[in-house]
Amino acid sequence: MKKLLAYGRHFWLVSLSVTFYTIYDYLLNNGDWGSIVMLSFITYLFFIDRNGKPEEK
């Protein structure tokens, strides 16, 4: 997990864009509600892990 988050400070934006697509799919094509919840949680965890801590020097 640490290697995945090491790609950049704004990696959470990738999962946010996938979450938006999943919401679009849910609204227009009867997508899955569970996927929205899961991806939203993952996006939140990535955001907190990268932006919630002070920078290490």
C-alpha positions in Angstrom: 0.0 0.0 0.0 2.9 2.4 0.8 4.3 1.9 -2.7 1.0 2.7 -4.3 0.7 6.0 -2.3 4.3 6.9 -3.1 3.4 7.9 -6.7 2.4 11.4 -5.7 0.6 13.7 -3.3 -2.4 13.9 -5.5 -3.0 10.2 -6.3 -6.4 10.4 -4.6 -7.6 12.3 -7.6 -7.4 9.2 -9.7 -9.8 7.3 -7.4 -12.0 10.4 -7.2 -12.4 10.4 -11.0 -13.3 6.7 -11.0 -15.8 7.4 -8.2 -17.4 10.1 -10.4 -17.7 7.7 -13.3 -19.3 5.1 -11.0 -21.9 7.7 -9.8 -22.6 8.6 -13.5 -23.0 4.9 -14.3 -25.3 4.5 -11.3 -27.5 7.4 -12.3 -27.8 6.6 -16.0 -27.3 2.9 -16.4 -28.5 1.5 -13.1 -25.0 0.8 -11.7 -24.1 -0.7 -8.4 -24.5 1.3 -5.1 -21.9 -0.7 -3.3 -19.2 0.3 -5.8 -20.0 4.0 -5.1 -19.6 3.5 -1.3 -16.4 1.4 -1.7 -14.7 3.9 -4.0 -15.8 6.9 -2.0 -14.2 5.3 1.1 -11.0 4.5 -0.7 -10.8 8.0 -2.1 -11.3 9.4 1.4 -8.5 7.1 2.8 -6.1 8.2 0.0 -6.9 11.9 0.7 -6.4 11.6 4.4 -3.3 9.5 4.1 -1.7 12.1 1.7 -3.1 15.4 2.9 -4.0 14.8 6.5 -0.5 14.4 7.9 2.2 17.1 8.1 5.0 16.7 5.6 8.1 14.7 6.7 11.4 16.4 6.3 
